[in-house]
Amino acid sequence: MKKYIKLFSMLILSSALTSGFSACSNDDGYSLGNYWEDIVTVKKIDDNTCSFTRDNGEKLWVAAPVEPNLRPKYDRAIINYTILSDKKDGYDHYIRLNNYYDVLTKGVIHISPDDKLKQDSIGNDPVKVYSVWEGGGYLNFYFGYNTGEKAPHMINLVSAEPDLSVDKNAVKLEFRHNMNGDEPSRYPVKGYACFDLAPYKIAGRDKVSFEITAKDFGGEIKTFSVEYKYTAVTRE
């Protein structure tokens, strides 16, 4: 079974992590021995029930949960599951949920470049961005950093514009990391974080482009370009 780093609130906890989604076991067909792994959007049904939507729009109903009282902390998660059926009762699949991992989910925040106090508090420590992509109406990051495990780290996505640059064709954002005074170490951890793109879905447009910078190790500034097309999956 794959183990993923868990991201709670603004804290990132250490764990083993492997990358890749929509992976499955080698056997064909809907066997109880087969499993898939996906990043999904969580839809809360009631206090003890939720369903999931894959980034391709497929809806998954949990017919057999890993635990009966699952209480997701965020709107995004990584799930390991077994498919039990095809379309049924408005869902694309009924699934058995084998494992569930919360993924840090938050919005883009504004910090003025002239606000030294807030700039310092948000941090600008090195972070390795392995990949960034749009999926499910979120900007999704797979990243890594080094930790001494002495303090929780923080991850944020920052806009220099008070309106988050929603009216710009090319939106510039910074992926920021704060070590919170943690001791430098060569012990690496990796994780995922998702940022809600709802503010960037504007009437009269069909897409928006993002230019995202991040401070890599050695101080190098890396730039990542992502296009968000509105025609993809919509969230209920």
C-alpha positions as CSV (number, residue, x, y, z in Angstrom):
1,M,0.0,0.0,0.0
2,K,1.3,3.4,-0.9
3,K,1.7,5.9,1.9
4,Y,1.3,9.6,1.3
5,I,2.4,12.7,3.3
6,K,-0.6,14.1,5.1
7,L,-1.1,17.9,5.0
8,F,-3.1,19.3,7.9
9,S,-4.3,22.9,7.9
10,M,-1.2,25.0,7.3
11,L,1.0,22.2,8.8
12,I,2.9,19.7,6.8
13,L,3.7,16.4,8.5
14,S,6.5,14.0,7.5
15,S,5.6,10.7,5.8
16,A,6.7,8.5,3.0
17,L,5.3,9.5,-0.4
18,T,5.1,8.1,-3.9
19,S,3.8,10.0,-6.9
20,G,1.4,9.3,-9.6
21,F,-2.4,9.1,-9.9
22,S,-5.0,6.8,-11.5
23,A,-2.5,4.0,-10.9
24,C,-4.0,0.5,-10.6
25,S,-2.9,-3.0,-10.1
26,N,-1.9,-5.1,-13.1
27,D,-4.9,-7.4,-13.2
28,D,-7.8,-6.4,-15.5
29,G,-11.4,-6.1,-14.4
30,Y,-13.2,-5.1,-11.2
31,S,-11.6,-7.6,-8.9
32,L,-11.5,-7.0,-5.1
33,G,-7.7,-7.4,-5.5
34,N,-7.4,-4.4,-7.9
35,Y,-7.0,-0.9,-6.7
36,W,-6.7,2.6,-8.0
37,E,-5.2,5.8,-6.6
38,D,-6.4,9.3,-7.4
39,I,-6.5,12.8,-6.2
40,V,-10.1,13.8,-5.9
41,T,-12.5,16.5,-4.8
42,V,-14.5,15.7,-1.7
43,K,-18.3,16.3,-1.5
44,K,-19.8,16.1,2.0
45,I,-23.2,14.4,2.1
46,D,-23.7,14.4,5.8
47,D,-21.7,14.2,9.0
48,N,-20.5,10.7,8.3
49,T,-20.8,10.4,4.5
50,C,-19.0,11.8,1.5
51,S,-18.6,11.1,-2.2
52,F,-15.6,11.9,-4.5
53,T,-15.2,13.4,-7.9
54,R,-12.2,12.6,-10.0
55,D,-10.6,15.4,-12.0
56,N,-12.0,13.9,-15.2
57,G,-15.5,14.4,-13.8
58,E,-16.3,10.8,-12.7
59,K,-18.3,10.5,-9.5
60,L,-17.5,7.9,-7.0
61,W,-19.8,6.6,-4.3
62,V,-18.3,4.9,-1.2
63,A,-20.2,1.7,-0.8
64,A,-17.7,0.1,1.5
65,P,-15.6,2.6,3.6
66,V,-12.3,2.1,5.2
67,E,-13.9,3.5,8.3
68,P,-17.6,4.3,8.9
69,N,-17.1,7.8,10.3
70,L,-14.8,9.4,7.8
71,R,-14.5,13.2,8.5
72,P,-12.5,14.9,5.7
73,K,-10.5,18.0,6.8
74,Y,-10.2,19.5,3.3
75,D,-11.9,19.7,-0.1
76,R,-9.2,17.6,-1.7
77,A,-7.8,14.1,-0.9
78,I,-5.8,11.2,-2.2
79,I,-7.7,8.0,-2.1
80,N,-6.9,4.3,-2.7
81,Y,-9.9,2.4,-3.8
82,T,-11.3,-0.6,-5.5
83,I,-14.1,-0.3,-8.1
84,L,-17.1,-2.4,-7.4
85,S,-19.5,-1.4,-10.2
86,D,-20.1,0.8,-13.2
87,K,-22.7,3.5,-13.4
88,K,-25.4,3.3,-10.7
89,D,-27.7,5.7,-9.0
90,G,-26.2,8.7,-10.7
91,Y,-22.6,7.7,-9.9
92,D,-20.0,6.5,-12.4
93,H,-18.7,3.9,-9.9
94,Y,-19.4,2.4,-6.6
95,I,-16.1,1.9,-4.8
96,R,-14.6,0.3,-1.7
97,L,-12.4,2.9,0.0
98,N,-9.2,1.3,1.1
99,N,-7.3,4.3,2.3
100,Y,-7.9,8.1,2.6
101,Y,-5.3,10.9,2.9
102,D,-6.3,14.6,3.4
103,V,-4.5,17.0,1.1
104,L,-3.9,20.6,2.2
105,T,-6.5,22.7,0.3
106,K,-6.8,26.5,0.5
107,G,-7.2,29.7,-1.6
108,V,-4.7,32.1,-3.1
109,I,-3.9,35.0,-0.7
110,H,-2.9,38.6,-1.3
111,I,0.2,40.1,0.3
112,S,1.5,43.4,-0.8
113,P,5.2,43.4,-1.8
114,D,5.6,46.5,0.4
115,D,4.2,44.8,3.5
116,K,7.5,43.6,5.1
117,L,5.8,42.1,8.2
118,K,3.5,39.8,6.2
119,Q,6.2,39.0,3.6
120,D,8.4,37.8,6.5
121,S,5.6,35.8,8.1
122,I,4.7,34.0,4.8
123,G,8.3,33.0,4.4
124,N,10.5,32.6,1.3
125,D,12.5,29.4,2.1
126,P,13.6,27.0,-0.7
127,V,11.1,24.5,-2.0
128,K,11.4,22.0,-4.8
129,V,8.4,22.1,-7.1
130,Y,8.3,18.7,-9.0
131,S,5.1,19.4,-10.9
132,V,2.2,21.8,-11.0
133,W,-1.0,21.3,-12.9
134,E,-4.7,22.3,-13.1
135,G,-7.2,19.6,-12.3
136,G,-10.7,19.6,-10.8
137,G,-10.7,23.5,-10.7
138,Y,-7.6,23.6,-8.5
139,L,-3.9,24.4,-9.0
140,N,-2.2,21.2,-7.7
141,F,1.4,21.1,-6.5
142,Y,3.7,18.2,-5.9
143,F,6.7,19.5,-4.0
144,G,9.4,18.7,-1.6
145,Y,11.7,20.4,1.0
146,N,14.2,19.5,3.7
147,T,13.2,19.3,7.4
148,G,14.8,18.9,10.8
149,E,11.4,17.9,12.2
150,K,11.7,20.6,14.9
151,A,8.8,22.8,13.6
152,P,5.8,22.6,11.3
153,H,6.3,24.1,7.8
154,M,3.8,26.2,5.9
155,I,2.9,26.4,2.2
156,N,1.0,29.2,0.5
157,L,0.2,30.6,-2.9
158,V,0.6,34.4,-3.0
159,S,-0.6,37.1,-5.3
160,A,0.9,40.6,-5.2
161,E,-2.4,42.1,-6.4
162,P,-5.3,42.8,-4.0
163,D,-7.8,41.5,-6.5
164,L,-5.6,38.4,-7.0
165,S,-5.1,39.5,-10.6
166,V,-8.4,37.8,-11.6
167,D,-8.9,40.2,-14.5
168,K,-5.4,39.5,-16.0
169,N,-4.9,37.2,-18.9
170,A,-1.6,36.1,-17.4
171,V,-1.8,35.8,-13.6
172,K,1.4,35.9,-11.7
173,L,1.6,34.0,-8.4
174,E,4.3,32.9,-6.0
175,F,4.5,29.4,-4.4
176,R,5.9,30.2,-0.9
177,H,7.4,28.0,1.8
178,N,8.0,28.9,5.5
179,M,10.3,26.6,7.5
180,N,9.0,28.3,10.7
181,G,12.5,28.3,12.2
182,D,13.0,24.6,11.6
183,E,16.7,23.4,11.6
184,P,18.2,22.9,8.2
185,S,18.5,19.2,7.4
186,R,19.1,16.9,4.5
187,Y,16.1,14.8,5.5
188,P,13.7,15.3,2.6
189,V,9.9,15.1,2.6
190,K,7.4,15.4,-0.3
191,G,3.8,16.4,-0.4
192,Y,0.8,17.8,-2.3
193,A,-1.2,21.0,-1.9
194,C,-4.2,22.3,-3.9
195,F,-5.4,25.9,-4.4
196,D,-8.9,26.7,-5.3
197,L,-9.3,28.5,-8.7
198,A,-12.9,29.5,-8.2
199,P,-12.1,33.2,-8.1
200,Y,-10.5,32.9,-11.6
201,K,-13.5,31.6,-13.3
202,I,-15.0,34.8,-14.8
203,A,-18.0,35.2,-17.0
204,G,-17.2,36.0,-20.6
205,R,-13.9,34.1,-20.5
206,D,-13.0,30.5,-21.3
207,K,-9.5,30.2,-19.8
208,V,-6.8,31.9,-17.8
209,S,-3.0,31.4,-17.8
210,F,-0.9,31.3,-14.7
211,E,2.8,32.1,-14.3
212,I,4.0,30.7,-11.0
213,T,7.4,31.3,-9.5
214,A,9.1,29.3,-6.7
215,K,12.4,29.7,-4.9
216,D,14.3,26.5,-5.5
217,F,17.3,25.2,-3.6
218,G,20.4,27.3,-4.2
219,G,18.2,30.4,-4.5
220,E,17.3,29.8,-8.2
221,I,13.8,31.1,-9.1
222,K,11.9,28.6,-11.2
223,T,8.9,29.5,-13.3
224,F,5.9,27.2,-14.1
225,S,3.2,28.0,-16.7
226,V,-0.3,26.5,-16.3
227,E,-3.4,27.1,-18.3
228,Y,-6.8,26.8,-16.7
229,K,-9.6,26.0,-19.2
230,Y,-13.1,26.5,-17.9
231,T,-14.6,23.8,-20.1
232,A,-13.2,21.0,-17.9
233,V,-14.9,19.5,-14.8
234,T,-17.3,21.7,-12.8
235,R,-17.8,21.2,-9.1
236,E,-21.3,20.9,-7.5
